[in-house]
């Protein structure tokens, strides 16, 4: 039987990775994870390792600046260690979409975990957004994990991560959550870093992505230039805030499952 997910190796020789850390950043609320992981890929000049295709992709294509169509993408990149952290390589998952249904989300996550096992990866970080009903001026970053010891190491004093997420959010929906659940069964420890963002479907959670990057850089010392990020997003953020202030009075109907009561503000994780 044909596999649901077709995986293409994008390099001639599979690299031997040293104690790799896996970071997932797919589209979700505010695109927080995608913003963070795409910045790491660009800043570190990571190399495309695998690409994915499935007939379970959404039935649509994108129109690019040349007025031509592009298929949706799901891709894994890798980067050999640099910066202060000389002994740990990176595996990075990004893309334009998430699997469209529950079964596909599980199947895709199993494919990813299989590749992580192939590369002897034993630690992962998934990144998502917590949708609020207003724009957070200083987004907080929360943490949930499938390993008590790894979770505790992320919420230490000075980490920039809020300690208690229980009662703040509902279920972690999508690949960001499923990877942690299945990873626990596969012996891969992991945490989800979830940054507050505005829950409107047109809003980009750039500040949330920035806060997640600060947490990751503080812990892993990738050597990414966060000052460069500040400079690049400043004008974009100003423009987005102008536009999205008009949205705050709307009823957010795209919150998705996992909503908590209104007075707790958090509406969706992904």
Order of alpha helices (4+ residues) and beta strands (2+ residues): beta-beta-alpha-beta-beta-beta-beta-beta-alpha-beta-beta-alpha-alpha-beta-alpha-alpha
